[in-house]
Amino acid sequence: MAESIKDKVAIVGMGCTQFGERWDVGIEDLVIEAAYEAYEDAGIGSNDIQAAWIGTMYNTTAAGTLASPLKLGSKPCTRVENACGTGQEALRNACYALIAKAFDLVLVIGAEKMKDVGFGGLATGPTTSGTEAWRPVYFYGVSAPTRYALAATSYFAKYSLTPEEGKKLLAKISVKSHHYGARNPKAHLRREITEEQVIKAPMISWPLGLFDCCGVTDGASAAILCRTEDAKNFRDDYVVFKGFGAASGPGMGKVLTDYDFTWWDETEGAVRQAYEQAGIKDPRKEIDLVELHDCFSIAELIATESLLLCEQGKYKEQMSDMDAYYLEGEMPVNISGGLKSFGHPIGASGCRETYENYKQIQGRAQEPSRQKKKWKTDQRLALAHNQGGHPGKFACNVTIIGLP
């Protein structure tokens, strides 16, 4: 019979690079930077690691990207890829290896050097990977902004928001992201913005303007994991995994005329798995902190609802005061700055979100003004969420961590 992961695996160290346009380094340098911060945090050395996983989308080998720069020798290294959920998928795989007692102490890294792959985020023609490359008409013009723009306009129409009301609501989300990103020393876009700036910004794909979209970022994050019974050998303030969820959709939303862009089944499916494992009955009352996949401002809105943290279609009404989503509000979301402001190196984001939650749970946020002080429960439950692909073509991962 299947068992829950709850409380069986602990995080005893984490590290994260500065995110941004890291023209001065390669991906190997980012891996070293993240790994050695995690080693120091856990009080270990590289020789203590028994196995390693790297989550990366554009770098093709574990040996070249992980084993060589970290001098791991003949130790097993595994590359994991699941689109934007890659970092969390690497964590999930490593946890199950620990539960199987194949290893006692492992390293997980999510890393991406996006500025080196020539990806500008605005595909205007056929894609160049997988089977999609062979469908030049079917996939012409597909890009992340266009698909998320469809989600935004669909949400406006379904819930009777005028374009002005919708844009203003999205602007509030972007303002919040930058408010916290400006206070995060490792974030990419450390700049406060105003609602007016968001609304008047150059248009990318209507109604999404420049400040509704995340940037193209380099970065890496790392975690040291062991079974919970061994965690006190490394630290007293360790954090444990409470639940994982993973779901992949059939990818047919892009061709179905009745596809609902305003509700993401894969996100709901993944989070229900995680809630069940963690024993969470009412996430609105039990989840303390959320890092979710806000590659676009509309993504934060729809993900909040699809994660069952807000009633469907009631984002604006249920949380009428946007302070609810701020640090000491009812449901703090992306107080790291999120993908929007912290940055989104695809393979790194899921591990980086867990890094933020880990630091917050321990009371060690990098900037005191961002440290959460009021918690709903003694467990300090924090959720990380990533979805890969466009609306209608999703893979989704959810990770919940907290105190033992």
PyMOL commands that set and color helices and strands:
alter all, ss='L'
color gray80, all
select helices_A, chain A and resi 27-42+46-48+62-70+83-99+114-116+130-134+144-158+163-181+195-200+210-212+228-233+265-278+283-286+297-306+315-318+322-325+338-342+349-362+368-370
alter helices_A, ss='H'
color red, helices_A
select strands_A, chain A and resi 9-16+51-55+77-80+105-113+203-205+208-209+218-227+239-248+289-291+382-388+395-402
alter strands_A, ss='S'
color yellow, strands_A
deselect
rebuild
show_as cartoon
